[in-house]
Amino acid sequence: LFHRVDPQHVEIAPTQEDQSFNDRVWPYCVKQSALKANYSAEEDGADTGLTDFVAWSLDSNRLLVQLRGGDRHKTLHACYVYFNTRTRTFEMTDYLRKLNKTKSSGLACAEPTDPIPSEADLKTRLDTLDRQLNKKYADVIAQSEKDRVSLVREAQRNWIKHRDEGARFYVSLFPEAEKERRRLQLLGDVTAARIEVPPEQWEL
């Protein structure tokens, strides 16, 4: 994807330019009208500009990135964008454009560029991930201080709510014949990401 030169700079293959990821992604999102200003460059009175790597697509061809910025004492603005590892370019799909225009708190996924697997394979994948998630959840509860257990449980209930909200939004953009496979794909993707969350961050 890219070579990390130091904490502030990366080289995005195949170029040799020494330019930070932020220097590339924020102007792209402004150009796509996903953001009004380059908040990472403190435009429009911004004092906050955050770049988060959210998730990989099932085929690893896309990295979902979220940008958040603005005046933290007033309003923070956010948008999603892809980095395509095959074309080595940023992308804004119809799904992301519509997602960026909503106020939804649903979880987002990275759309694969390759054909997605069969419904049976996606169901098997999700079942396996659900078992892993249940084990991880039990481990996190067991390791939590007694006064934090209720916070972890509430956070997990909220995660399930946001997961289901994200799935409803995602599948609404696809033809009827694709909806179930897309639902299983998103549920598997966000479940896999949840499993990787460090135990100390589960109550957030």
JOHU-V603199 format. One record per pair of residues at least 24 apart in sequence whose ideal C-beta (glycine too) atoms are under 6 Angstrom apart, sorted by the first residue. I is the first residue (numbers start at 0). GAP is how many residues later the second one is. D is the distance in whole Angstrom. If there is no record, write none. Layout:
# JOHU-V603199
<<I/GAP/D> <I/GAP/D>>
This chain:
# JOHU-V603199
<<0/84/5> <21/29/6> <27/62/5> <28/38/6> <28/50/5> <28/52/5> <31/60/5> <33/45/4> <33/66/5> <34/42/6> <34/44/5> <38/30/3> <38/31/5> <44/26/6> <45/24/5> <46/24/6> <46/25/6> <47/24/5> <54/55/5> <54/138/5> <56/53/4> <56/55/4> <57/54/5> <58/53/4> <58/55/4> <60/24/6> <60/25/5> <60/52/4> <61/48/5> <63/46/4> <79/28/6> <94/78/6> <103/65/6> <104/57/5> <105/56/6> <105/59/3> <105/60/3> <105/63/5> <106/55/5> <106/56/5> <106/59/4> <106/83/5> <108/77/4> <108/80/4> <115/65/6> <115/69/5> <118/61/6> <118/62/5> <121/59/6> <121/62/4> <121/63/6> <122/61/6> <124/63/5> <125/58/5> <125/61/5> <125/62/5> <128/59/6> <128/62/4> <128/63/6> <131/63/5> <132/58/5> <132/61/6> <132/62/5> <135/59/5> <139/59/5> <139/62/5> <142/56/6> <150/52/4> <151/50/5> <151/51/5> <154/47/6> <154/48/5> <162/27/5>>
